[in-house]
Amino acid sequence: MEPTPNNNEPIISDEELKIPSAATKNSPSKETHLIALLGILIVVLILILAGLYLWNTTLTTTREVAPVNDATRPTAEENNEPESTTAEAEVETMNTMSSSNSLEAIEADLEATSLDSLDTELTTIENELEAVE
């Protein structure tokens, strides 16, 4: 017996042989693109508004300065620094200077100013700073 050839040709209907039209393609429609674009625009708008709000709040907030607690500050009597009495004396002599702006008055004030003790005061301050270190 001779084997018979197996002719299993595929059977394709006429509808399957037609070229698909644009309406039958599985591509997204214009409405889908429009909805996606609208969603992106809404998200960007919300981010911009949130950024403007945060920027405005940082510009308008005022930082409160903590009040100075005067109870912790020493008074002039409690302050035993050696330069405080000299500083007070120098301020008193500065207040006795002439308020005139004539050359003679300014020269008289300059001559009355004693700068001789300035070097000793600076060395005293340097010694105190070196002692702290």
C-alpha positions as CSV (number, residue, x, y, z in Angstrom):
1,M,0.0,0.0,0.0
2,E,1.1,3.2,-1.0
3,P,0.9,6.1,1.4
4,T,-1.3,8.9,0.3
5,P,0.0,12.3,0.5
6,N,-1.5,14.4,3.3
7,N,-2.8,17.6,1.8
8,N,-3.8,19.5,4.9
9,E,-4.1,22.9,3.4
10,P,-5.4,25.6,5.7
11,I,-8.8,26.8,5.1
12,I,-9.0,30.6,5.2
13,S,-12.3,32.3,4.9
14,D,-12.9,35.4,2.8
15,E,-13.2,37.7,5.8
16,E,-9.8,36.7,7.1
17,L,-8.3,37.6,3.8
18,K,-9.6,41.2,3.8
19,I,-7.1,44.0,4.6
20,P,-8.2,45.6,7.9
21,S,-9.5,49.1,7.8
22,A,-8.4,52.0,10.0
23,A,-11.5,51.5,12.2
24,T,-10.6,48.0,13.1
25,K,-7.0,48.6,14.1
26,N,-6.1,48.4,17.8
27,S,-4.6,51.9,18.0
28,P,-5.5,54.4,20.6
29,S,-8.0,57.0,19.5
30,K,-7.7,60.8,19.7
31,E,-9.8,60.8,22.8
32,T,-7.3,58.6,24.7
33,H,-4.5,61.0,23.8
34,L,-6.5,64.0,24.8
35,I,-7.4,62.5,28.2
36,A,-3.7,61.6,28.9
37,L,-2.6,65.1,27.9
38,L,-5.3,66.7,30.1
39,G,-4.2,64.5,33.1
40,I,-0.6,65.6,32.7
41,L,-1.6,69.2,32.5
42,I,-3.6,69.0,35.7
43,V,-0.7,67.3,37.5
44,V,1.7,70.1,36.3
45,L,-0.7,72.8,37.3
46,I,-1.1,71.3,40.8
47,L,2.7,71.1,41.2
48,I,3.1,74.8,40.1
49,L,0.4,75.9,42.5
50,A,1.9,74.0,45.4
51,G,5.3,75.5,44.7
52,L,3.9,79.0,44.6
53,Y,2.1,78.4,47.9
54,L,5.3,77.1,49.6
55,W,7.3,80.0,48.2
56,N,4.8,82.5,49.4
57,T,4.7,81.0,52.9
58,T,8.5,81.2,53.2
59,L,8.5,84.8,52.2
60,T,5.8,85.9,54.6
61,T,6.8,84.0,57.7
62,T,8.7,86.1,60.2
63,R,11.2,84.6,62.5
64,E,10.6,85.5,66.1
65,V,13.7,86.5,68.0
66,A,13.9,85.0,71.4
67,P,13.7,87.6,74.1
68,V,16.8,88.3,76.1
69,N,16.5,87.0,79.6
70,D,17.7,89.9,81.8
71,A,17.7,87.7,84.9
72,T,20.8,85.8,83.6
73,R,22.7,89.0,82.8
74,P,25.0,90.3,85.6
75,T,24.4,93.8,86.8
76,A,27.2,96.4,86.9
77,E,27.8,95.6,90.6
78,E,28.0,91.8,89.9
79,N,30.3,92.3,87.0
80,N,33.9,92.1,88.5
81,E,35.8,92.7,85.3
82,P,38.7,95.0,85.8
83,E,38.1,97.0,82.6
84,S,34.6,98.0,83.5
85,T,35.6,100.7,85.9
86,T,38.1,102.1,83.4
87,A,35.6,101.9,80.6
88,E,33.1,103.8,82.7
89,A,35.7,106.5,83.5
90,E,36.6,106.8,79.9
91,V,33.0,107.2,78.8
92,E,32.6,110.0,81.4
93,T,35.6,111.8,80.0
94,M,34.3,111.4,76.5
95,N,31.1,113.0,77.5
96,T,33.0,116.1,78.8
97,M,34.4,116.7,75.3
98,S,33.3,119.8,73.4
99,S,30.4,119.5,71.0
100,S,31.8,122.3,68.8
101,N,33.2,121.5,65.4
102,S,35.7,124.4,65.3
103,L,39.3,123.4,64.7
104,E,40.4,124.9,68.0
105,A,37.9,122.9,70.0
106,I,38.8,119.6,68.2
107,E,42.5,120.2,68.8
108,A,41.9,120.9,72.5
109,D,39.9,117.6,72.7
110,L,42.7,115.7,71.0
111,E,45.3,117.1,73.4
112,A,43.1,116.3,76.4
113,T,42.8,112.6,75.2
114,S,45.2,110.4,76.9
115,L,46.4,107.5,74.8
116,D,49.3,106.5,77.0
117,S,47.3,103.9,78.9
118,L,46.1,102.2,75.7
119,D,49.2,99.9,75.4
120,T,48.9,98.7,79.0
121,E,45.2,98.0,78.6
122,L,45.8,96.0,75.4
123,T,48.5,93.9,77.1
124,T,46.1,93.3,80.0
125,I,43.5,92.0,77.6
126,E,46.0,89.8,75.7
127,N,47.2,88.3,79.0
128,E,43.6,87.6,80.0
129,L,42.9,85.9,76.7
130,E,46.0,83.8,76.9
131,A,45.1,82.7,80.4
132,V,41.7,81.5,79.2
133,E,43.2,79.4,76.4
